[in-house]
Amino acid sequence: MKFAVAILLLTLIAVQSSEAIKCYECATGTDCKKEVNCTGVCTKTSTTTAGVTVSTKACSTVKLENGCKDSTIAGVTSNICVCDSDLCNTGVASHVAIPLMIVAALLGRLM
């Protein structure tokens, strides 16, 4: 009986830990290397008002749909991105930045 309880507890721990992802957590002006375990989704938010931009990266326990959304309300522009894989709320993804640099370099040579 004790063995069955131990197996059940180990199974519950394994299932619970497999649902958690890692997210970066930080705010503008801080070193964004802090990783947190998250049972929801990772978010990256950027808000601009009067020319000042504040960015945050965090874990949200509210299950939101993956992707980015922009909005402007009363002169405040916001962008929120949501993702659900480990450390997905980084800055510009290198797989996007590198091809853009290559295209820019090629265009520079052609002009």
Buried (B, 14 or more C-beta within 10 A) or exposed (E): EEEEEEEEEEEEEEEEEEEBBBBBBBEEEEEBEEEBEBEBBBBBBBBBEEEEEEBBBBBBEEEBEEEEEEEEEEEEEBBBBBBBEEEBBBEEEEEEEEEEEEEEEEEEEEE
